[in-house]
Amino acid sequence: MEVQTAYRYEQLADLVAEMVANGALAPGAQAPSVRAVSEQHGVSVSTVLQAYRTLEDRGILVARPQSGFYVALAPRGALALPSASRPRAKASTVSIGGAVAALLEHASNSSLVPLGCAVPEAALLQSRRLDLALARAARQHGTEYNIYGAARGDAGLRREIARRAMRLGHALSPDDVVITNGCSEAIMLALTSVAERGDTIAVESPTYFGLLHTLEMLGMKALEVPTHPTLGVDVAALARLLDTEAVAACVLSSCFSNPLGSTMSEADKRALLALLARRRVPLIEDDVYGEIHFGRERPRPFIALEGGVDTIYCSSFSKSLAPGYRVGWIATRTHAQKVVERKMAFSLCGPTLPQVAFADFLASGSYDAHLRRMRRTFDDNLARMMRAVEASFPAGTKVSRPAGGFVLWLELPKPFDSRALFDEALEHGICFAPGDVFSASRRYRHCLRLSAGYAWSDQMEEGVRRLGRLAREQSDR
């Protein structure tokens, strides 16, 4: 009986795939409902669901909550990839605080089309179960948790984080984990544990403006490393830079870097780990986007690979579930004591109730179901955004092809000025991130980043297309 059921779901999957291939079901069209297919073919609802889930794995269908299954909007790929970066081979003093503050202020304006900051929409996250766990913890143990907690954070949450690390082959002890106020504090703790004011830190180019702002506040310099839009950091180029510059640490994305969306292969990650080990340069990795992968398997972080045991690992739940809870963590064995000391000095401890709620939520198994939905949503959002970019931006525009996360990096022909476009876009009710905030040396003025973290809608579609028209007008002047 089981064999026959498997045969039927495979038949159904092949039938729908053929309908997509011959155009009977167009990209973006809704697939026949599960119940309708069940009745038409005389099979169970579970068999149809199994067929549709198989088509999801193949990238043919995507599920939309409370709506059904739709034919995937695969990127057409008409636009070229952005150029591999070639930053100058000298460390730069960072001075972007004013630009970052202005961007964040506009990004928080709910009247603007939200293409600016890479923060997922609260309504899209649907974190009600987590909120219920928080309410339950407050109701049952509010008095007990209304105290200063341990500097390392809630033991239950640290244990759940360690269990999830085991899935990636990383034998992490709960004692190696310190709960932080988001990934930003984790990066701050890591940097101050291995570097001092005036030191040089190697970073991707372009890199996340929040990291650059942190370096600025700590009085550290940034050495920008050549980075490929899909393959990530150029290990050979980094080796040459280390020959000429004294580097106190490297801060790199584990995968789906912000803003490029690039991911290094495991072979390149191992080569980079070996290089840094020979030069005795600590690696701090930022893995906030790791869970938002569109492929079948999650890329493994540096710390889970051979030679990565001394890596300082930083992550949070801000991009995948609850940015407002500000729950992140740092994991390190080598520098654990320094991290705890700095955590106590900076913030003493984190709020206990959100940590207890997260521990409860993770233990329930709800997080994995949530992640599957979010991956499908962000993958669909990016495909739709890419189609809108292709249809509206100037000729010669290049766009990234992220395999995870929810941001796109656009490169326009020079001498395009994304800073001028930013000012004009605000007047038309649109916010995005201009490219110059992603570089310590204020490069990439001809580039920009778009966020697809909000539910796709007519407003989002029109916002991208209107921005494209404004960019074309600037290019034609």
C-alpha positions, 0 to 999 in steps of 0.5 A, a space after each residue: 500500500 505504501 509503495 502504491 501511495 508513493 507511486 501516486 504522489 510521484 505521478 501527480 508531481 510529474 503531471 503538474 511539472 509537465 503542466 508547468 513545462 508546457 505552459 499550462 500553468 504559467 509562472 505565478 499562477 495558482 496550482 489546482 487546490 489540494 482538495 480539487 486534485 484529491 477529488 479529481 484523481 481519487 487520491 487522499 489529501 495527504 498524497 496530493 500534499 506529498 506531491 506538492 511538497 516534492 515540487 517545492 523541493 524541486 523549486 517548481 511550486 511555492 506555498 503561500 500561507 492561507 492561499 495555496 500553492 503557486 508556480 515558482 517565479 524563477 528569476 529570468 537571469 537576464 541581468 548580469 551579476 555584479 562585478 567582483 569588488 576590487 577595493 584599495 589594498 589599504 586599511 581605511 578609517 571608518 566614518 559612516 555613522 551619520 549616513 547610517 543614522 539617517 538611513 535608519 531614521 528613514 527606514 523606520 518611517 512606515 509611510 515609505 515603501 520599505 526597501 531600506 533596512 534588512 528587517 523582516 516584517 512583523 506580520 510576515 514573521 507570524 510569531 504568535 506562538 513565540 508571543 504566547 510562550 512569552 506570555 505563559 512564562 510571564 504569567 507562570 514565572 514572572 516574579 521568579 524571572 524579574 531579577 538579574 540573570 546570569 551573564 551567560 544567559 538562560 541555561 535552557 536557551 543555551 542548551 537548545 542552541 547547542 542542540 541545533 548546532 549539533 545538526 551541522 556537525 558542530 559539537 557545541 557545549 551550552 557553556 560555550 554560549 553567551 546570550 546577547 542583545 542581538 548579533 550586533 552585541 555579539 560582534 561587539 563582544 567578539 571584536 573587543 575580545 581579540 582587538 583594540 582601538 587602532 587595530 585593523 579588521 579585515 572585512 568583505 567588500 561590500 559589507 554590512 553597514 552595521 559592522 562598519 558602524 561598530 568598527 567606527 565606534 570602537 576606533 578600529 580600521 577596516 581592510 576591505 577584501 575583494 569579494 565575488 558576488 556568488 563565491 564570496 571572499 577571494 582567499 588568494 587576495 586576502 593572503 596578499 593583503 595579510 602580507 602587507 597589513 597587520 590584521 587583528 581579526 577577520 569578520 566574515 559572513 558564514 553565508 548569504 552575506 549582506 549585501 551581496 548574498 554570496 556564500 563561500 564553498 566549503 573548500 574555500 572556507 577550509 582554505 581561508 581557515 588554514 590561511 588564518 591559522 598560519 597567520 594567527 588571525 582570529 576569525 569572527 563569523 556572522 551567521 544571521 542569515 544561515 537558516 534562510 537558505 533556499 537549497 535543500 541543505 543549510 550551508 555549514 558555518 566556518 566553526 563546524 568545519 575542520 580547522 574552525 574550532 577557534 572561530 568566534 561564532 555570532 548569530 541571532 533570531 532577528 532575521 528569521 523570527 523576532 527582531 524585536 526580541 533582540 535575542 542573539 548569541 556568541 559561541 567561543 571556547 578559546 575566548 569564552 572568559 573574555 567574552 563573559 567579562 565584556 558582557 558583564 561590563 557592557 550590559 551585565 546580562 540580558 532580559 530573562 523572559 524573552 530567553 525563556 520564551 525562546 527556549 520553550 519555542 525551540 524545544 516545541 519544534 515550532 521553529 523548523 516549521 516556521 523556517 520552512 515557511 519563511 524560506 519559501 516566502 523570501 525566495 518568492 519575494 526575491 524572485 518577484 523583486 528581481 523580475 521588477 528590477 529587470 523590467 524597470 531599471 536602466 540598461 546595464 544594471 547588474 543584480 545579485 543572485 542570492 541563494 538565501 537571505 532576503 536582499 538584492 545588490 544592484 550595480 548600475 553603470 557608472 557614473 550613476 549616483 545612488 546617493 542622489 537617487 536616495 534623496 529623490 526616492 524619499 520624495 516619492 515615498 520610497 526608502 532603500 539603502 544607497 551603496 556607499 554605506 557598505 564601504 569604509 572608503 565610501 565606494 559603491 556609490 553606483 550601487 544600491 541594496 533592496 530588501 525583500 523582507 516585507 510581504 510582497 504586495 502591489 505597493 512593493 511591486 510599484 515601489 521597485 518599478 517606480 525606483 527603477 523609473 527614477 534611476 532611468 531618468 537619472 541615467 538619461 540626464 
